[in-house]
Amino acid sequence: MKNLLGFVSFVLVVGGINGLLVDHLWGLHLFGFVRYLVPADHRTVGYLALIAVGVLLAAGTALLDRRSGRD
């Protein structure tokens, strides 16, 4: 379960950063399906929210790892 949460947090953070780069600069969509999670009118805020959720999910996964005794 922790591996799945780590993977999802990675996808959200990288997809959010990539979405910001594609919108404001030039870039290649690495995770193209992430753009379907963000409303078309609020792309910048949506990608920032994806990054924030991904970071919080990664922090929660790290907290679960610490509580289980694995460092």
Sequence and secondary structure as in RCSB ss.txt:
>XXXX:A:sequence
MKNLLGFVSFVLVVGGINGLLVDHLWGLHLFGFVRYLVPADHRTVGYLALIAVGVLLAAGTALLDRRSGRD
>XXXX:A:secstr
 HHHHHHHHHHHHHHHHHHHHHHHS    SSGGGGGGS GGGHHHHHHHHHHHHHHHHHHHHHHHHHTT  
